[in-house]
Amino acid sequence: MALHPSGSVPNEVELLQVDTNEFTLILKGKPYHERYEGFLQYQKLDFHDEMTLSALGKNVNSVKVFDVEKQEMTEPSTNRPIFFENGNYQLVLTPKTDEVYTFYHEHPLLRRAVGKVDIMDNRYILMGSLQFQNEVGLSTFEIRCGNEVLLEVTIEIFPSKLDYKEDYKKLLDEVNNEIYNLAFHFIKKTYLTAKINLKGNPSRSEFFRLLSHHFDHFIQSINQIERQPHHKLVTTHQKARGDQLGRIDSKGRKYLSRRPNLFVEVESGIERNGRFVMPTEGLKIKKELTYNTLENQFIKWIMNRLKDRIYDLLEKILSVNKRFEKELDLELIGSIANKMNDIDKILKNSFWRSIGKLDRTVMSLVIQMAPEYRDVFQNYLILSKGLSLQGKMYQMSVKDVATMYEYWTFIKLGQILSKKYDLVSQDIIKVNRDGLFVNLDTNSTAKRVYRHPITKEQITLTYQKTERNLPTISQKPDTTLSIEKKGKDFHYNYIFDAKYRIDFAVEGSYYQRHYRNPGPMEEDINTMHRYRDSLVVQQNGPFERTAFGAYVLFPWKNEEEYVEHHFYKSIDKVNIGALPFLPNATRLVEQFVEHLIEKSPEEIQREGILPRGTKEEWMSALDDKVLVGVVSNEDDYRAHIQQLFYELPIRRLKKGWQEAKYIALYTKNGVTSQNGIILVGKIKEVTLDRENSSDEEHIRFEIEVWESLKHIVKPVGYGISVYAITTLNTLKQAKELPEIFMKSKEEVTLWRMLRRISDRAKFDLDERELDKATRIQNYRIKDLSLEMDPLQNTLLINNGLESKRIDLRSLLKKPSYVFKEILNHF
């Protein structure tokens, strides 16, 4: 092989060469993958994975494989990987004889990919392209002459975006540990080695693999039973003349004792009552050999059960092909049908037709000890079990890496939530076992429901939830994280979409020039924009977004480097971006998910780009002022209600009263059956009332209509002497009178944090009447006390055991940090 002057290699080289007496086989392709800028960079990597490769058969003269270190073909030893997912490898077989050779792979697409190509002089070659998409693991193909296998070649396909041993196998284990056999597929281009698993509910694909491996031994054991079947002697009785009776047993004696008329008097016989008698007939004992034993009935039951399972497998394969309009794999179907026919022929022979139906449980030493019976029973037990990807005996296909990565991200996000939040729903994930292999059931939404241990807010993780009734088209993101926030009647939704794709920022490429380091594909980021823009809801007004953020999860492990990436920084700017996520790289995702859950609704709204709730947040920021006026007696209250007004003496008014857009009525104790703030109304007109019964002038507020608050704002030991000023949003959220006192943004932010933690949060004012109070002395939840110090610009958190001072400005700049510190001291 000639190297380029630069020391690099051509795009394609000979990767494998097998020479036999009958033919020469060559595999060509790239010995590296797109993750690396080129072959020379791949050479420098500290790549510890060793590739599995074997070429076994008749008359093999030599096997050579491309050595990455030496850049030449060498004898196989501890070779570095040279076959990768999404690779395209050219196979060429040149015959040395006139025989006809064929290529076989259990996957029909690969089997049909290699075919005969005629060349001059009645000669031919086998040629084709072996393509591996996102399939990883071992792949075995055969070269045959007729029905004889001349060569069996096994190569190992490595992932291009994951570390094979650290990430890929851990990903498989975590998926299978969560849901047994979810990782398995039926027949793919690659497979992994497996062993028997004593637990779990095996799928049809597992049954097929076990059947392929153990069926011949099962049939051999059945044939051995036929040659030396278990049998026993059984005692039967038949009627016979008296002179033919010999020794009779208890049944024969009982038969005669009940029939005295059968006895006749003779000269010599049985003495009875002074006479000699003999029976004219009786029951004669007969010993017979029979094969209709419980043990043989049990073996026949096993064969019928196995035949039914094979029929079920065959029927499912045919229905799947018909449903998806796939071309039938006649070789596969013929192989399964032959196995079913083999059992059927055995059951129809005379020996097994004479064996009866099993009607009881069998506990027999014959089944346990007799070699042929024991072998049949053990084979049946094996065929009834599942597999786990940890052994070396069985070849088990697994789902493609992209699907596995998608499943794993949902499962791993659930595990991350389980660390800090309480699992509410035990009906976590539903699976569909109707097909050849197990899948997550996307028709019945798979979800996990958690609850925050302190705030009790609900957190829901949903897999592929279909969003219908949208203005355009339905959407189905991979994973949706829905977070409840106290005080809000809707949930905050975040989209996490697993994309098993990555741009490696090859030197000189567009991606490298714009983003410098590896990261998600641009089109996947565009998909996140589509999700957030399309997931909307309409409630008494214009459509509003329900998704507050959308993020790509992609397979990359260098988290420290990635934090400088453009699409990581974009999360803080527009709540759309990407996060690296692998079994050994979960730190950024864990931190981010916790941050989303601990955020206050106000912080989320500030970060969002016009999502749902924006209108309410704008109104909160420009909140209308409310004048809360005192009503001291029932007559005044009735007059205010009926005549739609409220008035105050001019001399009692203070600066700022003119900003009020609403009037709320605070009824003192005894005025009505309910004490507190009950009604609020919008001011229609403000006039000077000179006709008031008193001598002083009053300001009269004309009201459009009085509206009842959702809940009464109770006084809880506080009151109002004349009037108090608050905001409409604060009034609607308040449950107790002191809450409407809060004036600064810091006070409101801190109070909302505490109400997320507990509905029993309290605070103390320096006066019992709101319009005379000047400050909040402290906030309280059980043993936790919080006190603002405006002079030192700090917030003191004290739980009686320890205390901590936090910069007061953090309440507005870093509210999630403050909330987390409060939780730590709670």
SULCORLIN-V837483 format. One record per run of one state. SS is the DSSP state (@ for helix, = for strand, . for the rest). FROM is the first residue (numbers start at 0). LEN is the number of residues. If there is no record, write none. Layout:
SS_FROM_LEN / SS_FROM_LEN
//
This chain:
._0_12 / =_12_8 / ._20_2 / =_22_7 / ._29_9 / @_38_6 / ._44_9 / =_53_4 / ._57_2 / =_59_8 / ._67_4 / =_71_4 / ._75_8 / =_83_1 / ._84_2 / =_86_9 / ._95_6 / =_101_3 / ._104_3 / @_107_6 / =_113_6 / ._119_3 / =_122_10 / ._132_4 / =_136_9 / ._145_2 / =_147_11 / ._158_5 / @_163_15 / ._178_5 / =_183_1 / ._184_6 / =_190_7 / ._197_6 / @_203_24 / ._227_4 / =_231_10 / @_241_3 / ._244_5 / @_249_8 / ._257_2 / @_259_3 / =_262_10 / ._272_2 / =_274_5 / ._279_1 / =_280_10 / ._290_3 / @_293_30 / ._323_6 / @_329_19 / ._348_1 / @_349_4 / ._353_11 / @_364_5 / ._369_1 / @_370_13 / ._383_2 / =_385_3 / ._388_5 / =_393_3 / ._396_1 / =_397_1 / ._398_2 / @_400_20 / ._420_1 / =_421_2 / ._423_7 / =_430_2 / ._432_6 / =_438_2 / ._440_5 / =_445_6 / ._451_6 / =_457_6 / ._463_3 / =_466_1 / ._467_7 / =_474_1 / ._475_3 / =_478_6 / ._484_6 / =_490_9 / ._499_3 / =_502_1 / ._503_6 / @_509_6 / ._515_3 / =_518_1 / ._519_2 / @_521_13 / ._534_1 / =_535_3 / ._538_4 / =_542_3 / ._545_1 / =_546_8 / ._554_4 / @_558_4 / ._562_3 / @_565_9 / ._574_1 / =_575_5 / ._580_1 / =_581_1 / ._582_2 / =_584_1 / ._585_1 / @_586_12 / ._598_2 / @_600_7 / ._607_3 / =_610_1 / ._611_2 / @_613_8 / ._621_3 / =_624_7 / ._631_2 / @_633_10 / ._643_1 / =_644_5 / @_649_3 / ._652_4 / @_656_3 / =_659_8 / ._667_1 / =_668_1 / ._669_2 / =_671_1 / ._672_3 / =_675_14 / ._689_8 / =_697_17 / ._714_4 / =_718_1 / ._719_3 / =_722_5 / @_727_6 / ._733_2 / =_735_1 / @_736_5 / ._741_3 / @_744_13 / ._757_4 / =_761_4 / ._765_3 / =_768_1 / ._769_6 / =_775_6 / ._781_2 / =_783_6 / ._789_4 / =_793_5 / ._798_4 / =_802_5 / ._807_2 / @_809_4 / ._813_1 / @_814_11 / ._825_1
//
